[in-house]
């Protein structure tokens, strides 16, 4: 069973449906016991970092997510959920993250040419570098996924498992042992996205 | 590289897709779920569902359909039609929509854009504008393009983005249905004043119209059309192949039909 952590941000309908579509049972939950019993954990998120980090902390689920990750359980953060895995974010001030991935979350605006639009929204292609992560075992170099974001994971070279090009090379996905994060939305990336979720379920 | 998006638009009335569709090999051609699946399998980058129902029963049917579509199709879904309040946003977002498009509802209540953007984020709020030339100026038309509001379209769009709209769908009434190409002049005027994605709508008749659009206006992010896709006059997979051959970056997918 997969626990999709519900801490009051974002729309989890598609995420839940996408697991059903690949034949996996997923539960949207804020119950720490359910999260502890789950085989895998998804940390979703949309919106502003500060607000989401506060809600996760206030719900007490931040501790549960960290404990489960440290116990070796596969964890996947998606979009803002990926950014929350980092040590800190510089989105409107400085805010603390979960610290499961080394690095910071910074504004795309500061690293791309000014004529490019923010947010980086739409379908963009993935590059995997030298070694392909098991998360992407069913993917090919250059496959397209769907992004919507204005901030990106920085200073995390040792954790990057995929990048995308948008006026600069941006972090598209990260991993640190059993902890994974995708900046893009697998649940909105068609067959390619479902193949990523399938690979995650096989870990 | 970020790709140009190709977006089919489906009008739904009382739970069925209207405007007639003419797909070979699809038994139930007006089933929104089957159509959405067909488009998703054939390379559509996003789908727009437009609720043109007037009745409350029809509205309930629409959300049922949306939920059904979102349970099976995993590409971005934009929903429009009958969006007048933040509660309307809530209603369709809970059923799996990713973006919500406002048109007449925002004209009646311009705060709607700001309120929705604050609650759900700008990436969720699409401002859809029907515009037409009147005495040499672009004017905003309401109620499905029937009523001239007298508002200047460029100014209205600029203000909409200021209020928090994260994307613009510009439908030119002048070129809509004529199939002689997108309204490049009107689109250019809009691209000059906004820095959010602009989706061109109205006028596409063939593949060349999309090539012209993206070559002439690199700032346009997507092309939207309805009948030419529904009637199979333009196959999205073929269109994307042609765009790519012409140096326009698009997302290629495997064509399941082949």
Interface residues (C-beta under 8 A of the other chain):
Chain A: X11 X13 X14 X17 X18 X20 X21 X46 X47 X48 X117 X118 X119 X120 X121 X122 X123 X124 X125 X144 X146 X148 X165 X166 X187 X188 X189 X190 X191 X193 X194
Chain B: X1 X2 X3 X5 X40 X45 X67 X70 X71 X72 X74 X75 X76 X93 X94 X95 X96 X98 X121 X123 X166 X167 X195 X196 X197 X221 X222 X251 X252 X253 X254
